[in-house]
């Protein structure tokens, strides 16, 4: 009887192994079949900020070209709020089939995990990286009625009348918020932060002079700067932006100051690698299109185009890089 039981146990284990192997084979075949037909329906690209901002601009330019390459429309859905968390969480919880993807940023995948006490998702574990698209400068802009033309003049004004002036941003915990707080700290000034649900609404109020100052992504402010409805005092990157060579850097007045943002595509964790590979190929091909390159050049966005693996490493490195900056600026939010 004991020998029979042992044989039954061996057979049971073998059956379990065979079933497990069959399941893996079926899963692999399923992924391969999905990759062959993908995409066979509309793809949704979630932009976690309101329309009109830098992330929205980059998202729409890339989405249109990717849709042409893939042969399926890519619809941009703006899901603004909570510094990008609402939109990012929407994708993290979506079906991992490649039909719902995210235009992620330094906010959603580096700053929010550091600044916020709790986030609804894990920036590294809850997403499948697709491609790092572009790196984008930020810019310090003011309403033309504010009597300053340089960073030095702005600092003098803020020191003469402390606590009088406010600056707008695209939301709490965003790179634009961090840009302002870092400026406060390094320049020794005080400006009240007024968060909005995206750069678009914030820009409208700065142009209307409800708020006199803003740190914005250069892409969304560039047209207003050229039109004269906003005055650019400085870009926030270490070097001047090629599209605005006459605009100095903040660091030329405040040594060591530097902030910027980036845009990247992510899918929900568990998306089949074959589907991720198709999206990656389409994204990187789109970034090589002359019209896309010209559009990105207009606002000095540096095109990258990476592998999924390199984007994953980039996210890890960005969290490590921003951690001491956030700590030194003493930014912590609920």
N, C-alpha and C positions, 0 to 999 in steps of 0.2 A: 504493500500500500504506500509506504514511504517513497519507494522508487517511482511509483506512478505519479505521485504528487510532484516529485522533483522534475519528472519529465513534463508534466503539465505546466509547471512554472517556467521551464525553459521555453516550451512552445508559446506560452503567453508572452514572454519577453520578446521572442522572435516576432510574434505577430504584431506586438506593439511597435517594434523597430520597423517592420515592413510598412505598417500603417503610417508611421511618422514619415518614413521616406517617401511614401506615396503622396502624403499631404504636401511635403516640401516640393515634390516634383510637380504636383498640380498647381501649387502656388507659383512656382517658377514659370510654368506654362501659361498661367493666368496673367502674370506680369508681362510675359513676352507678347501674348495676344493683345493686351491693353496697349503696349508700346507700339504695336503694328498699326492699330486703329486710331491711336491718339494723335491729334484731337479730333473727335467726331461731333463736337458740340461747342457752343460758346464758352470761352474761358473768362472768368472774372478776376480782374486785378484790383485788389483792395489797396487803396491809397489811404493811410491812416490819418490824414489831415484834410482840411477843407479844400475845395477847388481854388485854384489861383496861386497856390504856393509853389515853391521850388520842387517839392516831391511830386506834386500833381503835374507840373510841367514835364519833368523828366519821365514820369510814368506814362503820360499820354503820348509823348513822342516815341518812346520805345514800344509801347503796346500796339500802336498802329502798324509799325514796321514788322513786329513779331507776328501779328495777325496775318499780314500779307505772306510772310514766310511759311507759316504753319497752315495757311489755307482756312483758318477759322477766325472769326471776330474775337477780339479781346476787349471786353467792356470794362471801363474804369468805374469803380464804385468808391466814392469818398465816404469813409466811416471815421469821422473826426471825434476827438474827445480824449481826455485823460492823457494828454501828451503823446498820443499815438497808441496807447494801450488798448483802446476799444477795437481799433482796426486789426491790430496784431493778434489780439485774442480771438477775434472772429475767424482768422485764418488758422490759428493754432488748433481750433476746435472743428475745423471743416473736414469734410471727407478727404482722405489723403489720396486723391485720384488725379491731381494736377489741374483740375478745373477751377480751383480757387487758390490764387497765389497772392503774395504780399509784396508791396513795394516797401521794404524795410529801410530803416535809417539808423544812424548812430544813436538816435533817441530810443527807438524801439528795442535795439539790440545791444546797447552799451550803457547809456545814461540812465534809462528808467530802472534797470535792475540795481543800479548803484544808488540812485537818488531816492527811490520810493521804498517805503518800509515793506510793502508787499506788492507783488505783481501777479496778475492772473495766469502767467505763463512763464516757462523757463526759456530764456533767450537762446540757449545752446541745445537743449534737449527736445523742445517742442516743435522744431522746424527742420526741414530738409533744405540746406543751402542750395541755391541755383547758380547765381553769378553776381559778383560785385560789378556794378555798372559804371558809376562815376563817383569822383570826389569833387565836392562843390565848396567854393569859398563862401563865407558869410560877409556881410557888409554892414557898417554902421551908417545909418541914414537919419536925417532930421528933416522936419518940415522946413521949407525955405524961409518961413517967417521967423524961425528961431535965429537970433543974431549971432551965429557962429559959422565959421567956414573951415575950421581945422579942429583936430582932436584936442590940441592944446587950448584953444579957445573954449571948447566945450568943458574941459576940465576946470578951467578958471571960472566959468559961469556956475558950474555945479558946486564949486567950493565957496563962491561968494553967496550963493543962495541955496544952502543945503536943504534937502527934503522938499524942495519946491517942484522939481521936475520928475516926470514919470517916463518909463520906457515900455514899449509894447513888445510882446513876443507871441509866437504861435502856440504857446501853452506851457504850463508848469512842467519842468523837467526836460524841456526840449533843448537842443543845442543853442537855440537863440536865447532862451532864458539863461542858460549857463554862460553864454557870451557876455550878457549884461552883468551877471553876478561876479564874473571874473574881472570885468572891467571896473566895477565898484571897488573890488578888493585891491587890485593892482594899482589903480589910479588914485586911490584914497578918497573916493567920492561916494555920494549916496543918491541913488535914484530908486523910486518906487517901482516895483515890477507890476505890470498889468497884463495878465495872461489872456489870450483869446483862444478860440477853437480853430486855430489855423492861421497861417500867414496872411491869407486873403483878407479876412475881416480886420486884422490888425493893421495891414497896410492902408485899408480904406480910412481908418480913423487917424492914422498919421498924416495921410494926404489931406484929410479934412481938418487937421490941426486939433483934433480932440486929445491926441497924445503927441508930444513933439518929437520923440526919439524912438528909434527901433533898431534892433539887430535883426537883420533878415538874411535869407539866402540870396546870394547875388542874382540867380536866375529870375526870381519873381520881382525883384526891385529894378532890374536893369532897364526895362522899358520906361519906368517912371523917372529914373535918373536921367536918361537921355531926353525925356520930354520936359524935364525941369520941374516936375511936380514933387520930386524928392531931391535932397542934396546929399550926395555921398561924401562922408568925411574920411572914411578909411575902410579897407578890407581887413579881414581878421586873420588871414593866412600869413605865413612867414614871409612870402614873397608877393609882390604886386600881381594883380590879375592881368593877363595879357589883353583882355577885352577892355580894360579901363586902366591903361598904363600910367595915366596922370593921377590916379587916386592912390594915395600913399597907404601903407599898412599901419595898423594901430601900433605895432611894435616899433615903428620909427619914432613914436612919441612915448610909448609905454614899453620899454625893452622887455622881451621875453613873452609878450602877449601873443597867443595863437589859439584860434578855434576854427573848426570847419565841420562840414557834414559829409555824408556819403549816402548813396542810394544803392540798394541791392535787392535782388529777387529771392524770395523764400517760398517754399511750399510747406504744407503741414508735415510733421514727422511721420515717417512710414510711407511716404509717396514712393512708388516703385522707382528704382534707380534708372530704369530704361526711360521712364517718363521724365524724370529730372534731366536726364541726358538730352532728350529732345528739346526741352525748354531751354537748357543751357546753350545748346547749339543755335537755337533760334535767336536767343538774346545776344549772343556774341556776334552772330552774323549781322543782326540789326545794327549793332554798334559800329560796324565797318561800312555801313551805307553812307555815301557822300552827303545825302540830305540830313541824316541824323548827326553826322560829324559836324556839319555846318551849323546846325541848330544848337548843339552843345557848345561849340566854339563861341557862339554869341554871348553866352554868359560865363565863359571860362570854366566850364565843367570839364575836368580831366577824365577822359574815357579810360576805363580799365579793362573790363571784360575778363572774368576769371573762371577757373574751374570751380565746381562745387566744393571740393576739398580745400582750396585756397580761401574761399569765402568763409568756410568754417573756422579756419585758422585765424582769419582776419577778425572775426567776431571775438574770439578768445583774446587776441592781442589787444583789441580796442577796450575791452573790459578792464584788462590789466593796466592799460595806459591811462584811462580816465579816472581810475579809482583814487590815486593820490590827488588829482586835480579837484575832484568833487569833495574830497575830505578837506583839502586846504581852503576851499571856498565855503566850507561848512554848509552845504546844501543838503537838506533832508526833508522829505515831505511824506505825508500820510498817503 
